């Protein structure tokens, strides 16, 4: 099978492939408790991107970004954070690089909450500068929220940072990096509708919230299949047409 990962290609292979679209995996480097790797978000975004692109005709996957805006997770070692402004500039320059080499259809596949504002700002800036580009963004958990039955997960809807959902996806995608004997979390009381700007230390004493011990590889595979099954037909249209309304 041909590779879809840019970092593994030679120049000749990249040119010969004639890619029409790209997926940019967005992650972070921060504590995910004692049971998950600090690079969980980048590992997740990249693995999902590769599984999606392998079913497409002309989409390349960029190397994952393991640096995001993680200042609100700073209470546990070892959060390595960009400012929101720096993160936005990094995204702008990645999009400009893709534009320069003729890839005008770009999906930013995000796995970290702190990246959301920067992705939105940078994506809109580049779209204004280059109206011919089609730029889309997805936070993978949004698909899970909308397409899985509400009773799939046992505690707090499965959510939390390194909670039941995220731990399950880790068990499915990179089980060799998981240390489930160390899994622990707390379920905080937060409003379901109002966007509350917390520091993570206000929600939990650990690097995790939610109920990671309820995670299973089976739940993780269900999450992965749900995301990939939704995004493959979306990206087939995206490859062929871009954003056509």
C-alpha positions in Angstrom: 0.0 0.0 0.0 1.3 3.5 -0.9 2.0 5.8 2.0 -0.2 8.7 2.7 2.2 10.2 5.2 4.1 13.2 3.9 7.1 12.7 6.2 7.7 9.2 4.7 7.7 10.3 1.0 10.4 11.3 -1.3 10.0 14.4 -3.5 9.4 12.2 -6.5 6.7 10.2 -4.8 5.0 13.3 -3.6 5.0 14.9 -7.0 3.9 11.7 -8.8 0.9 11.3 -6.4 -0.7 14.5 -7.5 -2.4 15.1 -4.2 -5.5 17.3 -4.3 -6.1 17.6 -0.6 -4.3 17.4 2.8 -5.2 16.6 6.3 -3.4 18.4 9.1 -3.5 16.6 12.4 -3.5 18.9 15.4 -2.4 17.8 18.9 -0.7 19.0 22.0 1.9 17.9 24.6 0.4 17.8 28.1 -0.4 15.4 31.0 -3.1 12.9 30.3 -2.9 11.4 33.7 -0.5 8.6 34.6 -2.2 6.2 32.2 -1.9 7.9 28.8 1.1 9.4 26.9 1.5 13.2 26.9 1.3 13.1 23.1 -2.1 11.5 23.1 -3.8 14.3 21.1 -1.2 14.3 18.3 -1.1 10.5 18.2 -4.9 10.3 18.0 -5.3 13.0 15.3 -2.6 11.5 13.2 -3.8 7.9 13.5 -7.4 8.9 12.5 -6.1 11.1 9.6 -4.0 8.2 8.2 -6.9 5.7 8.5 -9.2 8.2 6.6 -6.6 9.1 3.9 -5.8 5.4 3.2 -9.3 5.1 1.9 -9.1 8.1 -0.4 -7.6 8.7 -3.8 -5.5 11.9 -3.4 -5.2 13.1 0.2 -1.9 13.5 1.9 -1.5 13.5 5.7 0.9 16.0 7.2 3.1 15.1 10.2 1.2 15.6 13.5 1.7 18.7 15.6 2.5 17.8 19.1 2.5 21.4 20.3 -0.7 23.3 21.0 -2.2 25.9 23.2 -2.0 24.0 26.6 -1.6 26.7 29.1 -4.8 25.7 30.9 -3.3 22.2 31.5 -0.1 23.6 33.1 -0.6 22.3 36.6 0.7 18.8 35.8 4.1 18.0 34.3 4.9 18.4 31.5 2.7 20.9 29.6 4.6 22.4 26.7 2.4 25.2 25.4 2.3 27.7 22.5 0.4 30.9 23.0 -2.8 31.2 21.1 -1.2 33.8 18.9 1.8 31.6 18.1 -0.4 28.6 17.4 -2.6 30.7 15.0 0.6 31.9 13.2 1.9 28.3 12.9 -1.4 27.2 11.4 -1.4 30.1 9.0 2.1 29.3 7.8 1.2 25.6 7.3 -1.8 26.6 5.2 0.3 29.0 3.2 2.9 26.3 2.5 0.2 24.0 1.3 -1.2 26.7 -0.9 2.2 27.4 -2.4 2.5 23.8 -3.5 -0.9 23.7 -5.1 -2.9 21.9 -2.3 -5.9 24.1 -1.9 -8.2 21.7 -0.1 -7.2 21.3 3.6 -8.9 19.6 6.5 -7.5 20.5 10.0 -8.3 17.4 12.1 -8.1 18.5 15.7 -7.7 16.5 18.9 -7.1 19.2 21.5 -9.6 21.7 22.9 -7.0 24.5 23.4 -6.4 24.6 19.6 -10.0 25.4 18.6 -9.8 29.3 18.8 -6.4 29.4 17.0 -7.6 27.0 14.2 -10.7 29.1 13.6 -8.8 32.4 13.5 -6.0 31.2 11.3 -8.3 29.3 8.9 -10.5 32.3 8.4 -7.5 34.6 7.8 -6.1 32.3 5.1 -9.5 31.8 3.5 -9.9 35.5 3.2 -6.3 35.8 1.8 -6.9 32.9 -0.7 -10.6 32.6 -1.5 -9.9 29.7 -3.9 -8.9 27.5 -1.0 -11.3 25.1 0.7 -10.5 25.0 4.4 -12.5 22.8 6.9 -11.9 21.8 10.5 -13.3 19.0 12.7 -12.8 18.2 16.3 -13.0 14.4 16.2 -15.2 14.1 19.3 -18.0 16.2 17.7 -18.7 13.2 15.4 -18.8 10.8 18.3 -21.1 13.1 20.2 -23.6 13.2 17.4 -23.5 9.7 16.0 -23.1 7.3 18.9 -26.0 6.2 21.2 -26.1 8.2 24.4 -25.8 5.0 26.5 -22.5 3.9 24.8 -20.5 5.3 27.7 -21.1 4.8 31.4 -20.0 7.9 33.3 -20.5 11.6 32.4 -21.3 10.7 28.8 -17.8 9.3 28.6 -16.2 12.7 28.6 -13.3 14.3 30.3 -9.7 14.9 29.6 -8.2 11.4 29.4 -11.6 10.1 30.5 -13.6 7.1 29.3 -13.8 8.2 25.7 -10.3 9.4 25.2 -8.8 6.4 27.2 -10.9 4.0 25.0 -9.5 5.6 21.8 -6.0 5.2 23.2 -6.6 1.5 24.0 -7.7 1.1 20.4 -5.0 3.2 18.6 -1.9 2.9 20.7 -2.4 0.2 23.4 1.3 -0.4 23.8 1.6 3.1 25.4 -1.3 2.8 27.8 -0.8 2.0 31.5 -4.3 1.2 32.8 -3.2 0.2 36.3 -2.5 4.0 36.8 -5.9 5.2 35.5 -7.8 7.6 37.7 -9.9 10.7 37.2 -12.5 13.0 38.8 -15.9 14.1 37.4 -16.3 17.8 38.0 -19.6 19.8 38.2 -19.7 22.1 35.1 -22.6 23.7 33.4 -23.7 21.8 30.2 -24.5 24.9 28.2 -22.4 27.9 29.3 -18.7 28.0 28.1 -16.7 28.2 31.4 -13.1 29.2 31.1 -11.4 27.0 33.6 -7.9 26.0 34.5 -7.7 22.2 34.6 -6.5 22.3 38.2 -9.9 23.6 39.1 -11.6 20.5 37.7 -9.3 17.7 39.0 -6.3 17.0 41.1 -5.0 14.7 38.5 -4.0 15.0 34.8 -7.3 13.4 34.0 -11.0 14.0 34.5 -14.0 11.7 33.9 -13.8 7.9 34.5 -10.9 6.4 32.6 -11.3 3.0 34.3 -14.5 2.5 32.4 -12.6 2.6 29.1 -12.3 -0.5 26.9 -10.6 -1.2 23.5 -14.1 -2.2 22.1 -15.4 1.3 22.9 -12.3 2.7 21.3 -12.7 0.8 18.1 -16.3 1.9 17.9 -15.2 5.6 18.2 -12.5 5.1 15.6 -14.9 3.4 13.2 -17.5 6.1 13.7 -15.1 9.0 13.0 -13.5 7.3 10.0 -16.9 6.1 8.5 -18.2 9.7 8.6 -15.1 11.4 7.4 -14.2 9.2 4.4 -17.3 10.1 2.3 -17.0 13.7 3.4 -13.4 13.8 2.2 -14.2 12.0 -1.1 -16.5 15.0 -1.9 -13.9 17.4 -0.5 -11.2 15.9 -2.8 -13.4 16.1 -5.8 -15.2 19.5 -5.3 -13.8 21.3 -2.3 -16.4 23.2 -0.4 -19.2 23.5 -2.9 -22.5 24.8 -1.6 
